[in-house]
Amino acid sequence: MLFEVWAPNAARVEVLTGDRTRPLAPDPVRGGWWRTEAPVGPDGRYAYVLDGGPPLPDPRSRRQPDGPDGASAVVDHDAFDWTLPWDGRPLPGAVLYELHIGTFTREGTFDAAIGRLPQLAALGITHVELMPVCPFPGTHGWGYEGVSLWAVHESYGGPDGLKRFVDAAHAHGLGVVLDVVHNHLGPSGNHLPPFGPYFTDRHHTPWGDAVNLDAPGSDEVRAFLIGSALAWLRDYHLDGLRLDAVHALVDTRALHFLEELSAAVDALSDSLGRPLFLIAESDLNDPRTTTPHEAGGLGLTAQWNDDLHHCLHTALTGESQGYYADFAREPLTALAKTLTRVFFHDGTYSSFRGRRHGRPVDRATTPAHRFLGYSQTHDQIGNRATGDRLTPEQLALAAAVVLTSPFTPMLFMGEEWGAATPWQFFTDHDDPDLAAAITRGRRREFAGHGWAAEDVPDPQDPATRLRSCLDWSEPDRDPHARLLGWYRELIALRRAEPELSGAGLLTPPPDIGITGEVLTVRRGRFLTAVNFADGPAAVPLTGPFAAEPEGTAVAAAWPPCEPPGPDGVLHLAARAAVVLRSTVDG
């Protein structure tokens, strides 16, 4: 087998296989690279030794059987027996479902998660979005402290476990998207620095020195990250990647890393003959993130839109702390703006940041599917002190907005039945000093918001993870079963009606109306009305819904309600939502 490693600062490199070390020779063509051949087969263990130091895992390790600090293992990707061909599933018209393998089931494995895929297919989901699966310290964690960016967390099931999951998802018609983290590596188990300048002190991030995208040596670092991304898509038959916090990727080069990555993914898509896509998490509110290369953009397929979440959250809960402040002043007006213009902050003043923020989206040229809409995500739940979710009543209203919006909808696991289980922040670090520091930091963070230390769950306590596991008995009983039926109804309606699919341009925008605490959103022949108030409301309708009320039918409602009367007035109960269908154009 050929062993290759980039170690530009080393004077001597060896590979340790079993109890024998073999020297690597400098690559005559690629500076800083070393190579040799050794008789190691699939599953064989190996490690690199730099200048006589301790054995280190391969930066491009495909498997870490004993965790991030252990030896690497050889993986033969061609040996896996995929059960069916897969032509891919593109993003336009999709409904995504974000899930965390470690808490989606109590077992916390790929194989256990496979058993729940039929429920997702029946719900109408098109793509599963997995939170990060790279190896991280311990058994349980969110995955954002991962290392070994080419490998799969062993406790989840390792490389073959992920392949079984993807294969099973495809058999149910579900695409699979993987969350990958390029902006930092975990503080524990990160063995990249001895090999080369993977990080730079020229820039700093919330996690320390930045990943080296523009300093000396950055050509190889960029190739390392792009190679990892392509490997996930190629070797694991994934359909797309979600890129964590791309605003933290500091890159001053003329060709931005994200543009280079998206071009490489486009080329792989052409080579494989199936659609592949990239979804960014970005708080920049910059439409250039998803603008095509030929129009001067970075060329990513889509991005999360937290502004829609913030508007919805303030309308549903009345919260106004922190970054919610601007949205909470007039939440329905803010919601109307995001549903028509995408970003609430599109060059407007952000009090949370103390400056102007964002840039307008060109709605005449931008497809709606490029922006993901959601009422909950792992961040927006897990970064609350106790990981509390929205209530079933709140979710019912949020679902009506999100699932009939122009954007690509995304659900967070358990949302569809109003899971009563929280989703809390948890870690499993072996280093006692690091573990204690994380617990202190978490409690110190929320002490500033009035939380007593004992009320903030200890991330290191195994019970914190267990509390966060979904309870799969809930969907079979009310109120959860009723909410699940509502989600199924809305998703089926979205799938059946092209006007609701979100596959077109953002022009013309939805026609928005605000009457008291009722929001109405008209898209073609459909009108969604949501009453956020605690009391009933009477809403005078416009257009064909008023002129020809006899041609208006209820397509979906929470709770059941009557269509508008002869006077064109719609009567809604407190905290209610309805989707109307008109048989009349205009």
C-alpha positions as CSV (number, residue, x, y, z in Angstrom):
1,M,0.0,0.0,0.0
2,L,1.2,3.5,-0.8
3,F,1.6,5.8,2.2
4,E,1.8,9.6,1.6
5,V,1.8,12.5,4.0
6,W,2.4,16.2,3.9
7,A,4.9,17.1,6.6
8,P,7.0,20.1,5.3
9,N,8.7,20.9,8.5
10,A,9.9,17.4,9.3
11,A,13.5,16.3,8.5
12,R,12.6,12.6,8.9
13,V,9.3,10.8,8.5
14,E,8.5,7.1,9.3
15,V,5.4,5.0,9.2
16,L,4.8,2.6,12.1
17,T,2.9,-0.6,11.1
18,G,2.7,-3.2,13.8
19,D,6.0,-3.1,15.6
20,R,8.1,-2.0,12.6
21,T,8.9,1.5,11.3
22,R,9.7,2.2,7.7
23,P,11.2,5.5,6.4
24,L,9.4,7.6,3.9
25,A,11.3,9.4,1.2
26,P,10.7,13.0,0.1
27,D,8.4,13.2,-2.9
28,P,10.5,14.3,-5.9
29,V,7.6,16.3,-7.4
30,R,5.5,17.7,-4.5
31,G,7.5,19.7,-2.0
32,G,6.8,18.8,1.6
33,W,5.3,15.5,0.8
34,W,6.8,12.1,1.8
35,R,5.9,8.6,0.5
36,T,6.7,4.9,0.7
37,E,5.0,1.6,0.2
38,A,4.3,-1.0,2.9
39,P,2.5,-4.3,3.1
40,V,-0.6,-3.2,5.0
41,G,-4.1,-4.5,4.1
42,P,-7.6,-3.3,4.9
43,D,-8.1,-2.6,8.6
44,G,-4.4,-2.6,9.2
45,R,-3.2,-0.1,11.8
46,Y,-0.5,2.5,11.2
47,A,0.8,5.8,12.5
48,Y,3.4,8.4,11.4
49,V,6.5,9.3,13.4
50,L,8.0,12.7,12.7
51,D,11.7,13.2,13.6
52,G,11.6,10.4,16.2
53,G,8.7,11.8,18.1
54,P,5.5,9.9,19.3
55,P,3.3,8.0,16.8
56,L,0.6,10.3,15.4
57,P,-2.5,9.5,13.4
58,D,-2.6,10.2,9.7
59,P,-4.1,13.7,9.0
60,R,-6.0,12.0,6.1
61,S,-7.0,9.0,8.2
62,R,-10.1,7.2,6.9
63,R,-10.6,5.5,10.2
64,Q,-9.7,6.0,13.9
65,P,-10.7,2.7,15.6
66,D,-9.4,3.8,19.0
67,G,-10.4,7.5,18.9
68,P,-8.7,10.6,17.7
69,D,-5.4,9.9,19.7
70,G,-5.0,6.3,18.5
71,A,-3.5,4.7,15.4
72,S,-5.2,5.1,12.0
73,A,-6.6,2.2,10.1
74,V,-6.7,1.4,6.4
75,V,-10.2,1.5,4.7
76,D,-10.9,0.0,1.4
77,H,-13.9,2.0,0.2
78,D,-14.4,-0.2,-2.9
79,A,-15.1,-3.2,-0.7
80,F,-18.5,-2.0,0.5
81,D,-21.4,-3.6,-1.3
82,W,-23.8,-0.8,-2.2
83,T,-27.2,-2.3,-2.8
84,L,-28.7,0.0,-5.4
85,P,-27.6,2.7,-7.9
86,W,-28.4,6.2,-6.9
87,D,-29.1,9.0,-9.3
88,G,-29.1,11.7,-6.6
89,R,-31.7,14.1,-5.4
90,P,-31.3,17.8,-6.0
91,L,-32.1,20.6,-3.6
92,P,-35.0,22.5,-5.4
93,G,-38.3,21.2,-4.0
94,A,-36.6,19.6,-1.0
95,V,-37.7,19.3,2.6
96,L,-34.7,18.7,4.9
97,Y,-34.5,17.0,8.3
98,E,-31.6,17.8,10.6
99,L,-30.7,15.0,13.0
100,H,-27.9,14.1,15.4
101,I,-27.0,10.4,15.3
102,G,-26.1,10.3,19.0
103,T,-29.5,11.4,20.2
104,F,-31.8,10.5,17.3
105,T,-32.1,7.1,19.1
106,R,-31.1,6.1,22.6
107,E,-28.6,3.7,21.1
108,G,-26.9,6.6,19.2
109,T,-25.7,4.6,16.2
110,F,-26.2,4.7,12.4
111,D,-27.8,1.2,12.5
112,A,-30.3,2.3,15.1
113,A,-31.1,5.4,13.1
114,I,-31.8,3.2,10.0
115,G,-34.8,1.7,11.8
116,R,-36.4,5.2,11.9
117,L,-36.0,6.1,8.3
118,P,-39.4,4.8,7.2
119,Q,-41.0,7.4,9.5
120,L,-39.1,10.2,7.8
121,A,-40.1,8.9,4.4
122,A,-43.7,8.7,5.4
123,L,-43.5,12.3,6.8
124,G,-42.5,13.5,3.3
125,I,-38.9,14.4,4.0
126,T,-36.6,14.4,1.0
127,H,-33.1,14.8,2.6
128,V,-31.7,13.9,6.0
129,E,-29.0,16.4,7.2
130,L,-26.6,14.7,9.6
131,M,-24.8,16.7,12.2
132,P,-21.0,16.1,12.1
133,V,-19.8,12.6,12.3
134,C,-16.0,13.0,12.3
135,P,-14.2,11.5,15.3
136,F,-14.2,13.5,18.6
137,P,-13.1,12.8,22.1
138,G,-15.2,10.3,24.1
139,T,-18.4,8.6,23.0
140,H,-21.0,11.4,23.0
141,G,-20.9,15.0,21.8
142,W,-22.4,17.4,19.3
143,G,-19.6,16.7,16.8
144,Y,-18.4,20.2,16.3
145,E,-15.2,19.4,18.2
146,G,-14.3,16.8,15.6
147,V,-10.8,16.0,14.3
148,S,-9.7,13.6,11.6
149,L,-11.7,15.3,8.9
150,W,-11.7,12.2,6.6
151,A,-12.9,9.7,9.2
152,V,-16.2,8.6,10.9
153,H,-16.8,8.5,14.6
154,E,-16.3,4.9,15.7
155,S,-19.0,4.9,18.4
156,Y,-21.6,5.8,15.7
157,G,-20.6,2.8,13.6
158,G,-17.5,3.9,11.8
159,P,-17.1,4.2,8.0
160,D,-19.2,1.1,7.2
161,G,-22.0,2.3,9.5
162,L,-22.3,5.6,7.7
163,K,-22.4,3.7,4.4
164,R,-25.1,1.4,5.6
165,F,-27.1,4.5,6.7
166,V,-26.7,6.3,3.4
167,D,-27.5,3.1,1.4
168,A,-30.7,2.6,3.5
169,A,-31.7,6.3,3.2
170,H,-31.4,6.1,-0.6
171,A,-33.5,2.9,-0.6
172,H,-36.2,5.0,1.0
173,G,-35.7,7.8,-1.6
174,L,-34.0,10.0,0.9
175,G,-30.9,12.1,0.0
176,V,-28.3,12.5,2.7
177,V,-26.5,15.7,3.6
178,L,-23.5,15.9,6.0
179,D,-22.5,18.8,8.2
180,V,-18.8,19.4,8.0
181,V,-16.6,21.7,10.0
182,H,-13.7,23.5,8.2
183,N,-13.4,26.5,10.4
184,H,-11.7,24.8,13.4
185,L,-10.8,21.5,15.0
186,G,-11.5,20.3,18.5
187,P,-9.1,21.3,21.3
188,S,-8.5,17.6,22.1
189,G,-7.1,15.1,19.7
190,N,-5.9,17.6,17.2
191,H,-2.6,16.3,15.9
192,L,-2.3,18.5,12.7
193,P,0.2,21.2,13.9
194,P,3.2,18.9,14.0
195,F,2.7,18.0,10.4
196,G,2.5,21.5,8.9
197,P,1.0,25.0,9.0
198,Y,-2.6,23.9,9.1
199,F,-3.4,26.9,11.3
200,T,-2.2,30.5,11.3
201,D,-2.0,33.3,14.0
202,R,-2.5,35.9,11.3
203,H,-6.3,35.6,12.0
204,H,-8.2,34.5,15.1
205,T,-11.6,32.9,15.5
206,P,-13.7,32.1,18.6
207,W,-11.9,28.8,18.7
208,G,-8.3,30.2,18.6
209,D,-5.9,30.5,15.6
210,A,-7.7,30.3,12.3
211,V,-7.4,27.5,9.8
212,N,-4.7,28.5,7.3
213,L,-6.4,29.5,4.1
214,D,-4.2,32.4,3.0
215,A,-0.8,32.2,4.8
216,P,2.3,30.3,3.6
217,G,1.5,26.7,3.1
218,S,-2.2,27.4,2.6
219,D,-2.3,25.7,-0.9
220,E,-1.9,22.3,0.8
221,V,-4.3,23.2,3.6
222,R,-7.0,24.2,1.1
223,A,-6.3,21.0,-0.8
224,F,-6.7,19.0,2.4
225,L,-10.1,20.5,3.1
226,I,-11.4,20.2,-0.4
227,G,-10.1,16.7,-0.7
228,S,-12.0,15.8,2.5
229,A,-15.2,17.3,1.2
230,L,-15.0,15.4,-2.1
231,A,-14.2,12.2,-0.3
232,W,-17.4,12.4,1.7
233,L,-19.5,13.0,-1.5
234,R,-17.6,10.3,-3.5
235,D,-16.8,7.6,-1.1
236,Y,-20.0,7.7,1.0
237,H,-22.4,8.5,-1.9
238,L,-23.6,11.7,-0.1
239,D,-25.8,14.2,-1.9
240,G,-24.6,17.4,-0.3
241,L,-22.6,19.0,2.5
242,R,-23.6,21.6,5.1
243,L,-20.7,23.9,5.8
244,D,-20.5,25.1,9.4
245,A,-20.0,28.8,10.1
246,V,-18.4,29.8,6.8
247,H,-18.1,33.4,8.1
248,A,-15.3,32.2,10.3
249,L,-13.3,31.0,7.3
250,V,-10.9,34.0,7.0
251,D,-9.4,34.1,3.5
252,T,-7.8,37.2,2.0
253,R,-6.8,35.5,-1.3
254,A,-8.3,36.6,-4.6
255,L,-9.8,33.1,-5.1
256,H,-11.8,32.5,-2.0
257,F,-11.7,29.0,-0.5
258,L,-15.5,28.6,-0.8
259,E,-15.4,29.5,-4.5
260,E,-12.6,26.9,-5.0
261,L,-14.5,24.3,-3.1
262,S,-17.8,24.9,-4.9
263,A,-16.0,24.6,-8.3
264,A,-14.5,21.3,-7.2
265,V,-17.8,20.0,-6.1
266,D,-19.4,21.0,-9.4
267,A,-16.7,19.2,-11.3
268,L,-17.2,16.0,-9.2
269,S,-21.0,16.3,-9.8
270,D,-20.3,16.3,-13.6
271,S,-17.9,13.4,-13.2
272,L,-20.4,11.3,-11.2
273,G,-23.4,12.2,-13.2
274,R,-25.6,13.1,-10.2
275,P,-26.5,16.4,-8.5
276,L,-24.3,17.5,-5.5
277,F,-24.8,20.6,-3.5
278,L,-23.3,22.8,-0.7
279,I,-25.3,24.6,2.0
280,A,-23.6,27.3,4.0
281,E,-24.2,28.4,7.5
282,S,-23.4,32.1,7.4
283,D,-24.4,35.1,9.5
284,L,-23.1,37.6,7.0
285,N,-26.5,38.0,5.2
286,D,-24.4,38.3,2.0
287,P,-26.2,37.0,-1.1
288,R,-22.9,36.6,-2.9
289,T,-22.5,33.4,-0.9
290,T,-25.0,31.7,-3.1
291,T,-24.5,33.8,-6.3
292,P,-23.2,31.6,-9.2
293,H,-19.5,31.9,-10.1
294,E,-20.3,33.4,-13.5
295,A,-22.2,36.3,-11.7
296,G,-19.3,37.0,-9.4
297,G,-20.4,34.9,-6.4
298,L,-18.9,32.1,-4.4
299,G,-21.2,29.6,-6.1
300,L,-22.7,27.7,-3.1
301,T,-26.1,26.2,-3.7
302,A,-27.9,27.5,-0.6
303,Q,-27.5,28.9,2.9
304,W,-29.3,28.9,6.2
305,N,-31.4,32.0,6.9
306,D,-31.4,32.7,10.7
307,D,-33.4,35.9,10.1
308,L,-36.5,34.0,9.3
309,H,-36.0,31.9,12.5
310,H,-35.5,35.0,14.6
311,C,-38.7,36.7,13.3
312,L,-40.7,33.5,13.9
313,H,-39.3,33.0,17.4
314,T,-40.1,36.4,18.6
315,A,-43.6,36.3,17.2
316,L,-44.2,33.0,18.9
317,T,-42.5,33.5,22.2
318,G,-42.3,37.3,22.8
319,E,-38.6,37.0,23.6
320,S,-36.5,40.0,22.9
321,Q,-33.1,39.4,24.5
322,G,-29.8,39.6,22.6
323,Y,-30.0,39.3,18.9
324,Y,-33.8,39.0,19.0
325,A,-34.1,42.6,19.9
326,D,-34.5,44.1,16.4
327,F,-36.9,41.4,15.3
328,A,-39.0,41.7,18.4
329,R,-39.9,45.3,17.9
330,E,-42.5,44.4,15.3
331,P,-42.2,40.7,14.7
332,L,-44.9,40.3,12.1
333,T,-43.5,43.2,10.1
334,A,-40.1,41.6,10.3
335,L,-41.5,38.3,9.3
336,A,-43.2,39.9,6.3
337,K,-39.9,41.4,5.2
338,T,-38.0,38.1,5.4
339,L,-40.7,36.3,3.5
340,T,-40.5,38.8,0.7
341,R,-36.9,40.0,0.8
342,V,-35.1,37.0,2.5
343,F,-33.0,39.0,4.9
344,F,-34.4,41.2,7.6
345,H,-30.9,42.8,8.0
346,D,-30.1,43.7,4.3
347,G,-28.1,46.8,5.0
348,T,-30.1,47.9,8.0
349,Y,-28.8,48.8,11.4
350,S,-28.3,45.8,13.8
351,S,-28.4,46.9,17.4
352,F,-26.9,43.6,18.5
353,R,-23.8,44.3,16.3
354,G,-23.9,48.0,16.7
355,R,-23.6,48.6,13.0
356,R,-25.3,48.1,9.6
357,H,-25.5,44.5,8.5
358,G,-26.2,42.5,5.4
359,R,-26.9,43.2,1.7
360,P,-30.2,43.0,-0.3
361,V,-30.9,39.8,-2.4
362,D,-31.6,40.3,-6.1
363,R,-35.0,38.7,-6.1
364,A,-35.3,38.9,-9.9
365,T,-32.5,36.5,-10.5
366,T,-32.3,34.4,-7.2
367,P,-34.1,31.1,-6.9
368,A,-36.1,30.7,-3.6
369,H,-34.6,27.3,-2.9
370,R,-31.2,28.9,-2.2
371,F,-32.4,29.9,1.3
372,L,-33.3,27.5,4.0
373,G,-36.2,28.3,6.3
374,Y,-36.8,26.8,9.8
375,S,-38.3,27.4,13.2
376,Q,-35.7,25.3,15.1
377,T,-32.2,24.0,14.6
378,H,-29.6,22.3,16.8
379,D,-28.1,25.8,17.5
380,Q,-31.3,27.6,18.3
381,I,-32.3,24.9,20.8
382,G,-29.0,23.6,22.1
383,N,-27.5,27.0,22.7
384,R,-30.3,27.9,25.2
385,A,-29.5,27.3,28.8
386,T,-31.7,24.2,29.2
387,G,-32.1,23.2,25.6
388,D,-35.9,23.8,25.6
389,R,-37.9,23.5,22.4
390,L,-40.9,25.3,21.1
391,T,-44.3,23.9,22.3
392,P,-46.6,21.9,20.0
393,E,-48.9,24.9,19.8
394,Q,-46.1,27.2,18.8
395,L,-44.7,24.6,16.3
396,A,-48.1,24.2,14.6
397,L,-48.1,27.9,13.8
398,A,-44.5,27.9,12.8
399,A,-45.0,24.9,10.5
400,A,-47.7,26.8,8.6
401,V,-45.3,29.6,7.8
402,V,-42.2,27.6,7.1
403,L,-43.8,24.8,5.0
404,T,-45.8,27.2,2.8
405,S,-42.9,29.7,2.5
406,P,-40.9,30.2,-0.7
407,F,-37.8,28.8,0.9
408,T,-36.4,25.3,1.3
409,P,-37.9,24.1,4.6
410,M,-35.8,22.3,7.2
411,L,-37.0,20.6,10.4
412,F,-35.0,19.6,13.5
413,M,-35.5,16.1,14.7
414,G,-38.6,15.6,16.8
415,E,-40.0,18.9,15.8
416,E,-42.7,17.3,13.7
417,W,-44.4,15.8,16.8
418,G,-43.4,18.5,19.3
419,A,-40.9,16.4,21.1
420,A,-41.0,17.0,24.9
421,T,-37.4,16.0,25.3
422,P,-35.0,18.9,25.4
423,W,-31.8,19.1,23.3
424,Q,-29.0,20.2,25.5
425,F,-25.3,20.8,25.1
426,F,-23.2,17.8,26.1
427,T,-19.6,16.6,25.9
428,D,-17.6,13.6,26.9
429,H,-14.0,14.8,27.3
430,D,-11.5,12.4,29.0
431,D,-9.2,15.3,30.1
432,P,-10.5,16.3,33.5
433,D,-9.2,19.9,33.3
434,L,-10.8,20.5,29.9
435,A,-14.1,18.9,31.1
436,A,-14.2,21.1,34.1
437,A,-13.4,24.2,32.0
438,I,-16.3,23.4,29.7
439,T,-18.7,23.0,32.6
440,R,-17.6,26.3,34.2
441,G,-17.7,28.1,30.9
442,R,-21.2,27.0,30.1
443,R,-22.5,28.0,33.5
444,R,-20.6,31.3,33.5
445,E,-22.1,32.1,30.1
446,F,-25.7,31.8,31.3
447,A,-25.0,33.4,34.7
448,G,-25.0,36.7,32.9
449,H,-28.6,36.0,31.8
450,G,-29.7,35.3,35.3
451,W,-29.4,31.5,35.4
452,A,-28.2,29.8,38.6
453,A,-25.3,27.5,38.0
454,E,-27.2,24.5,39.3
455,D,-30.0,25.1,36.8
456,V,-27.7,24.9,33.8
457,P,-27.1,21.2,32.8
458,D,-23.6,19.9,33.2
459,P,-22.3,19.1,29.7
460,Q,-20.1,16.3,31.1
461,D,-22.9,14.6,33.0
462,P,-24.1,11.5,30.9
463,A,-27.6,12.3,32.0
464,T,-27.5,15.5,29.9
465,R,-27.1,13.4,26.7
466,L,-29.7,10.9,27.8
467,R,-32.3,13.7,28.4
468,S,-31.6,14.9,24.8
469,C,-32.5,11.5,23.2
470,L,-35.8,11.4,21.3
471,D,-38.6,9.5,22.9
472,W,-40.0,7.5,20.0
473,S,-43.2,6.6,21.9
474,E,-44.4,10.2,21.8
475,P,-45.5,10.2,18.1
476,D,-48.1,7.6,18.9
477,R,-50.0,9.7,21.5
478,D,-51.6,13.1,21.6
479,P,-50.8,16.0,21.4
480,H,-47.8,14.7,19.5
481,A,-49.7,12.5,17.1
482,R,-52.0,15.4,16.2
483,L,-49.1,17.7,15.4
484,L,-47.4,15.0,13.4
485,G,-50.5,14.7,11.3
486,W,-50.4,18.5,10.7
487,Y,-46.8,18.4,9.5
488,R,-47.6,15.5,7.2
489,E,-50.6,17.4,5.8
490,L,-48.6,20.5,5.1
491,I,-45.6,18.7,3.6
492,A,-47.9,16.7,1.3
493,L,-49.6,19.9,0.2
494,R,-46.3,21.5,-0.5
495,R,-45.2,18.5,-2.6
496,A,-48.5,18.4,-4.5
497,E,-48.8,22.1,-5.4
498,P,-46.1,23.7,-7.6
499,E,-47.0,27.1,-6.3
500,L,-45.9,26.0,-2.8
501,S,-42.8,24.0,-3.7
502,G,-40.2,26.8,-3.5
503,A,-38.6,25.8,-6.8
504,G,-39.0,29.1,-8.6
505,L,-37.5,32.6,-8.4
506,L,-38.2,35.0,-5.5
507,T,-40.1,37.2,-8.0
508,P,-43.0,37.8,-7.7
509,P,-42.7,37.8,-3.9
510,P,-45.6,36.6,-1.7
511,D,-48.4,39.1,-1.1
512,I,-48.3,39.7,2.7
513,G,-51.0,41.2,4.9
514,I,-51.0,42.0,8.6
515,T,-54.3,42.4,10.5
516,G,-53.7,42.8,14.2
517,E,-51.7,39.7,15.1
518,V,-52.7,37.8,12.0
519,L,-50.3,37.3,9.2
520,T,-51.5,36.3,5.7
521,V,-49.2,35.1,3.0
522,R,-50.6,34.7,-0.5
523,R,-48.7,32.7,-3.1
524,G,-50.7,32.3,-6.3
525,R,-53.9,30.4,-5.6
526,F,-52.9,29.7,-2.0
527,L,-53.2,31.9,1.1
528,T,-51.8,31.0,4.5
529,A,-53.3,32.8,7.5
530,V,-51.7,32.5,11.0
531,N,-53.2,34.0,14.1
532,F,-50.5,34.5,16.7
533,A,-52.9,36.1,19.2
534,D,-54.3,34.4,22.3
535,G,-57.8,35.4,21.2
536,P,-59.9,34.8,18.0
537,A,-59.6,37.1,15.0
538,A,-61.7,38.1,12.0
539,V,-59.6,38.8,8.9
540,P,-61.0,40.6,5.8
541,L,-59.5,38.9,2.8
542,T,-58.6,40.4,-0.5
543,G,-58.3,39.3,-4.2
544,P,-60.2,36.2,-5.3
545,F,-60.5,35.0,-1.7
546,A,-62.9,38.0,-1.0
547,A,-64.3,38.6,-4.5
548,E,-65.2,34.9,-5.0
549,P,-65.4,33.4,-1.5
550,E,-67.5,30.5,-2.8
551,G,-64.5,29.5,-4.8
552,T,-62.3,29.2,-1.7
553,A,-61.7,26.0,0.1
554,V,-59.7,25.0,3.2
555,A,-56.7,23.0,2.1
556,A,-55.3,22.5,5.6
557,A,-56.2,24.0,9.0
558,W,-55.1,23.9,12.7
559,P,-57.5,23.5,14.3
560,P,-60.4,22.8,11.8
561,C,-62.0,26.0,10.5
562,E,-64.6,27.2,8.0
563,P,-63.7,29.0,4.7
564,P,-64.4,32.7,4.5
565,G,-68.1,33.6,4.5
566,P,-70.0,35.5,1.7
567,D,-68.5,38.8,3.2
568,G,-65.0,37.5,2.5
569,V,-64.1,37.5,6.2
570,L,-62.0,34.6,7.6
571,H,-62.7,33.7,11.2
572,L,-59.7,32.2,13.1
573,A,-59.5,30.8,16.5
574,A,-56.8,31.8,18.9
575,R,-53.3,30.5,18.0
576,A,-54.7,29.0,14.7
577,A,-53.5,28.6,11.1
578,V,-55.2,27.8,7.9
579,V,-54.1,27.3,4.2
580,L,-56.8,28.4,1.7
581,R,-57.0,27.3,-1.9
582,S,-58.8,29.5,-4.5
583,T,-60.2,28.0,-7.7
584,V,-60.2,31.5,-9.2
585,D,-57.2,33.2,-10.8
586,G,-56.4,36.8,-10.0
